[in-house]
């Protein structure tokens, strides 16, 4: 099983878990899994981490400083079936109807080149491929569509593509080898 992680999950990890990781074991485990490519950080997420929350992610996770630890997504391209689903299933139709065709195409191109879509596409393409390994997206997004954006959120798109989504908390709970114990001083 492989995991593809988004910037919001990395930020949650840095903000809410690292301050309590007094031994550094949790951070070491996450970084080792990124180096081993069990957790995949795509190039777009790495770029976002340099500009999110005053570089908090990039500064806390040294593993992201080396490009070899990220997956380039330039050649991860949608097939005709994905394009059709994007236009029909992954778009909020009420938002789409308010746009001129040129506006829609420009926003679609921007979405296709963004981190969210590239993460989904990477999983979609690889799961359809010859190795067909299971992929899980780690995201803090929920499936409630309340942001007024043209394209649906990651969990809603993944549900249609049969890609599992979990939060960083669920990842740590289900897949981390670390056990947590709170000690009082």
Secondary structure in CASP SS format (residue, H / E / C, confidence):
PFRMAT SS
TARGET T0000
AUTHOR 0000-0000-0000
METHOD secondary structure of the structure
MODEL  1
X C 1.00
X E 1.00
X E 1.00
X E 1.00
X E 1.00
X C 1.00
X H 1.00
X H 1.00
X H 1.00
X H 1.00
X H 1.00
X H 1.00
X H 1.00
X H 1.00
X H 1.00
X H 1.00
X H 1.00
X H 1.00
X H 1.00
X H 1.00
X C 1.00
X C 1.00
X C 1.00
X C 1.00
X H 1.00
X H 1.00
X H 1.00
X H 1.00
X H 1.00
X H 1.00
X H 1.00
X H 1.00
X H 1.00
X H 1.00
X H 1.00
X C 1.00
X C 1.00
X C 1.00
X E 1.00
X E 1.00
X E 1.00
X E 1.00
X H 1.00
X H 1.00
X H 1.00
X H 1.00
X H 1.00
X H 1.00
X H 1.00
X C 1.00
X C 1.00
X C 1.00
X H 1.00
X H 1.00
X H 1.00
X H 1.00
X H 1.00
X H 1.00
X H 1.00
X H 1.00
X C 1.00
X H 1.00
X H 1.00
X H 1.00
X H 1.00
X C 1.00
X H 1.00
X H 1.00
X H 1.00
X E 1.00
X E 1.00
X C 1.00
X C 1.00
X C 1.00
X C 1.00
X C 1.00
X C 1.00
X C 1.00
X C 1.00
X H 1.00
X H 1.00
X H 1.00
X H 1.00
X H 1.00
X H 1.00
X H 1.00
X H 1.00
X H 1.00
X C 1.00
X C 1.00
X E 1.00
X C 1.00
X H 1.00
X H 1.00
X H 1.00
X H 1.00
X C 1.00
X C 1.00
X C 1.00
X C 1.00
X H 1.00
X H 1.00
X H 1.00
X H 1.00
X H 1.00
X H 1.00
X H 1.00
X H 1.00
X H 1.00
X H 1.00
X H 1.00
X H 1.00
X H 1.00
X C 1.00
X H 1.00
X H 1.00
X H 1.00
X H 1.00
X H 1.00
X H 1.00
X H 1.00
X H 1.00
X H 1.00
X H 1.00
X H 1.00
X H 1.00
X H 1.00
X H 1.00
X C 1.00
X C 1.00
X C 1.00
X C 1.00
X C 1.00
X C 1.00
X E 1.00
X E 1.00
X E 1.00
X E 1.00
X C 1.00
X C 1.00
X C 1.00
X C 1.00
X C 1.00
X C 1.00
X C 1.00
X C 1.00
X C 1.00
X C 1.00
X C 1.00
X C 1.00
X E 1.00
X C 1.00
X C 1.00
X H 1.00
X H 1.00
X H 1.00
X H 1.00
X H 1.00
X H 1.00
X H 1.00
X H 1.00
X C 1.00
X C 1.00
X E 1.00
X E 1.00
X E 1.00
X C 1.00
X H 1.00
X H 1.00
X H 1.00
X H 1.00
X H 1.00
X H 1.00
X H 1.00
X H 1.00
X C 1.00
X C 1.00
X C 1.00
X C 1.00
X C 1.00
X C 1.00
X C 1.00
X C 1.00
X C 1.00
X C 1.00
END
